[in-house]
Structures are given as structure tokens and as C-alpha cells.
Amino acid sequence: MDEKDSSITELFCFGESGNAYKCALALTLTETPWRPRYVDFFNGETRSAAYRQINEMGEVPVLIDGTAVLSQSGAILLHIAAKAGALGGRSAHEQAEVLRWILWDNHKLSTQIGTVRFLMNFLPADKRPEGVVPFVQGRLKAAYAVLDSHLAQRRWMVGDMPTIADLSCCGYLYYPEPFGFDRKDWPHIDAWLDRIAALPGWKHPYDLMPGNPSDRA
């Protein structure tokens, strides 16, 4: 692909980012032409003045789609679904349900996982604030229970098809680094993750985006 082709959607991302993975997966499953733009998070790129010109929040992901520049994974997912006419829900009610679960995920699930996973795997042990990991893991156990119960009688988060609600809620759950989640403890989540992984075009986050902990080993 031509690196200067502005018609191709660009996603600022790195492999370890579960929030970026949600968006990369949505782009891939909707067959949206896109290219990754690697962000060197662990060497401080998101804190640089140049990056703050792209995203004042200093976060990943960022989507550049023509003149649209979007941050926050939930907003990006909604944009991708609306543009592709897919994964957004079939009715107004389903669309509202999709948004409800994205908001729940952002507040109760992904943010909590991101915190625990970072502290346990990417921060030296002597810098971890005491008590934070078990406290957040306790909150996560309650969130996993909500998700597992919701999936007990359904194949997908909303309606009878995969949506961006599924992609939002699954984003961190495929990562191999330990953060206190074991699929065998949550059978309905486990089966749902298998269904998502069976979708045409699905890839593991480290296969879909540049960047891997092994690169820094």
C-alpha cells in the first residue's frame, strides 16, 4: 500500500494495547482498508509534544480516516461500524444496547484489566502500588461474572450477530500475559471467545498489530 495514500485509514497502535486491538479487529472484520502506525509507547512516544498534537489525551489508539481524527476506542468503534454499515446493531434498540455494553466495558472491564495487566507485566515489582492488584482483581471478578452470565443464554453480546460490543468486551481477553483471568473459570466467556476467534479474518493482537513484549526482551 502507498504510505502516502490518505484514502487508507490509519490506526495509531501497538501490539500490547487491548484498546487498539478492538479497533484493529473492527477494521479487519469490516474489511476496511487500513494500515497500522506503530506507537512506541514503552519509550514514551505518547508523552511527546509531537504525539500530543495528534491526540491531546496522549493515548492510544487514534484513528485517522480522511479528515476525521478520533481517539477513544468506543468512539472509534462506533465510527468504523457506521462507515462500514456493519457490526453496529440492526435496529435502534440494538444500537443502544451496543453502546450500553461499550460503556460498561470501558468502565468496568477493559480499564480494570489494562491497569492490572500493566502493573503485573510491564512495571517492575518494586514500583507496583501495594494492594492495587488484588483490589482491582476483585472488581474484575465481579465484571467477569456479569459477562459470563450475560453470555449464558446467547451467542453474542447484542442480538444474533457479532457487533462492536463483542469486540469492545473481548479486547483484552486474548492476551497471554497473566492478569488474573483464566478462561476455564468462565465457560460462557470461553465459548464466546472461541466464536469470535472463528470469525473470518480474526487475528491475535500480536499478529494484527506491530509490537510485542518479545521485542523488548
C-alpha positions in Angstrom: 0.0 0.0 0.0 1.1 3.5 -0.7 2.2 5.1 2.6 1.1 8.5 1.3 -2.4 7.3 0.3 -4.7 9.4 2.6 -7.7 7.3 1.5 -6.4 4.4 3.6 -7.5 4.6 7.2 -4.6 4.7 9.6 -4.6 3.4 13.2 -2.0 4.6 15.7 -1.5 1.4 17.7 0.9 -1.1 19.3 0.5 -4.8 19.8 0.2 -4.7 23.6 -2.7 -2.3 23.6 -6.0 -4.0 24.1 -7.9 -0.9 23.3 -6.1 -0.5 20.0 -6.8 -4.2 19.3 -10.5 -3.7 19.5 -10.3 -1.1 16.7 -7.8 -3.1 14.6 -10.1 -6.1 14.8 -13.2 -4.0 13.8 -11.3 -2.6 10.8 -10.2 -6.1 9.8 -13.6 -7.7 10.2 -15.4 -5.0 8.3 -12.8 -5.3 5.5 -11.9 -1.7 5.8 -8.6 -0.9 4.1 -6.2 0.2 6.9 -2.6 0.3 7.9 -1.1 0.4 11.4 1.1 3.2 12.5 3.3 1.8 15.3 3.4 3.9 18.5 6.5 3.4 20.7 4.5 3.6 23.9 7.2 2.0 26.1 9.8 4.6 25.1 7.4 7.4 25.8 6.1 8.4 22.4 2.6 9.2 23.7 4.1 11.7 26.1 5.9 13.6 23.4 4.8 17.1 22.2 4.6 15.7 18.7 2.2 13.0 19.7 0.1 15.4 21.8 -0.5 17.3 18.5 -2.2 14.1 17.2 -4.1 13.3 20.4 -4.1 15.8 23.2 -5.1 13.0 25.7 -1.7 11.3 25.0 -3.4 7.9 24.5 -3.6 5.0 22.0 -5.5 4.3 19.8 -6.0 7.1 17.4 -7.8 6.7 14.1 -7.2 8.9 11.1 -9.8 8.4 8.4 -9.6 11.2 5.8 -10.2 14.4 7.7 -11.5 12.6 10.8 -9.1 12.2 13.7 -10.6 10.1 16.5 -9.4 8.8 19.8 -11.0 6.6 22.5 -11.8 3.1 21.4 -15.5 3.3 21.9 -15.8 6.4 19.6 -13.6 4.7 17.0 -15.6 1.5 17.1 -18.8 3.5 16.5 -17.2 5.4 13.6 -16.0 2.1 12.0 -19.3 0.4 12.3 -21.3 3.4 11.0 -19.0 3.9 8.0 -18.9 0.2 7.1 -22.6 -0.4 7.8 -21.7 -3.4 9.8 -21.3 -4.6 13.4 -23.3 -1.7 14.8 -26.6 -3.5 15.5 -29.6 -4.0 13.3 -32.2 -1.7 15.0 -32.2 1.4 17.1 -32.7 -0.7 20.2 -29.8 -2.9 19.3 -27.6 0.1 18.6 -28.5 1.5 22.1 -27.6 -1.9 23.6 -24.3 -1.9 21.7 -23.4 1.5 23.2 -24.5 0.4 26.7 -22.1 -2.6 26.6 -19.3 -0.5 25.2 -19.7 2.0 28.0 -19.9 -0.8 30.6 -16.7 -2.4 29.1 -14.8 0.9 29.2 -15.7 1.5 32.8 -15.9 -2.0 34.4 -13.8 -4.3 32.3 -11.1 -3.0 29.9 -9.8 -0.2 32.1 -9.5 -2.5 35.0 -7.8 -5.2 33.0 -5.5 -2.7 31.5 -4.4 -1.5 34.9 -3.8 -4.9 36.4 -2.1 -6.3 33.3 0.3 -3.3 33.1 1.1 -3.5 36.8 1.7 -7.2 36.7 3.7 -7.5 33.4 5.1 -4.1 32.3 6.0 -2.4 35.6 8.9 -3.5 37.9 7.6 -5.2 41.0 9.1 -2.6 43.3 7.1 0.1 41.6 3.7 -1.5 42.0 1.5 0.3 44.5 0.7 -2.1 47.3 -2.7 -3.6 47.3 -3.9 -2.3 44.0 -3.6 -5.5 42.0 -5.7 -7.7 44.4 -8.3 -4.9 44.8 -8.8 -4.4 41.1 -8.8 -8.2 40.5 -11.7 -8.4 43.0 -13.6 -5.8 40.9 -12.7 -7.7 37.8 -14.1 -11.0 39.2 -17.5 -9.2 39.5 -17.2 -8.0 36.0 -16.4 -11.4 34.6 -19.4 -12.8 36.4 -21.7 -10.2 34.8 -20.2 -11.0 31.3 -20.4 -14.8 31.8 -24.0 -14.6 33.0 -25.0 -12.4 30.1 -23.5 -14.9 27.6 -25.1 -17.9 29.2 -28.2 -17.8 27.0 -26.8 -16.0 24.0 -24.1 -16.3 21.4 -23.3 -12.6 21.1 -23.4 -9.6 23.3 -26.3 -8.0 21.4 -28.8 -9.6 19.0 -28.0 -12.6 17.0 -24.8 -11.3 15.2 -21.4 -10.1 16.3 -21.2 -6.4 16.9 -18.6 -3.9 18.1 -20.0 -4.6 21.6 -18.4 -8.0 21.3 -15.1 -6.5 20.0 -15.0 -4.0 22.8 -15.6 -6.5 25.6 -13.2 -9.2 24.2 -10.3 -6.8 23.5 -8.1 -7.7 26.4 -9.2 -11.3 26.9 -7.0 -12.9 24.3 -3.7 -11.6 25.7 -1.3 -14.3 27.1 0.2 -12.2 29.9 -1.3 -13.1 33.4 -3.7 -10.6 34.9 -6.0 -13.0 36.9 -8.2 -14.2 34.2 -8.5 -17.9 33.4 -10.9 -18.9 30.6 -11.7 -22.3 32.1 -13.3 -20.5 35.1 -15.8 -18.7 32.9 -17.2 -21.3 30.4 -19.6 -18.9 28.6 -16.9 -16.3 28.1 -14.6 -19.1 26.9 -17.1 -20.3 24.3 -17.8 -16.8 23.2 -14.1 -16.0 22.7 -13.9 -19.1 20.5 -16.8 -17.9 18.4 -15.1 -14.5 17.9 -11.8 -16.2 17.0 -13.7 -18.3 14.4 -14.9 -15.2 12.5 -13.3 -14.8 9.0 -10.3 -12.5 9.3 -9.8 -12.7 13.1 -6.2 -12.5 14.2 -4.5 -12.5 17.6 -3.5 -9.0 18.7 0.3 -9.7 18.3 -0.4 -10.9 14.7 -2.7 -8.0 13.9 -0.6 -5.0 15.1 3.1 -4.2 15.4 4.7 -4.5 18.8 5.2 -7.5 21.1 6.8 -7.9 24.6 9.4 -10.2 23.0 10.7 -7.1 21.0 11.9 -5.7 24.3 13.2 -8.9 25.9 
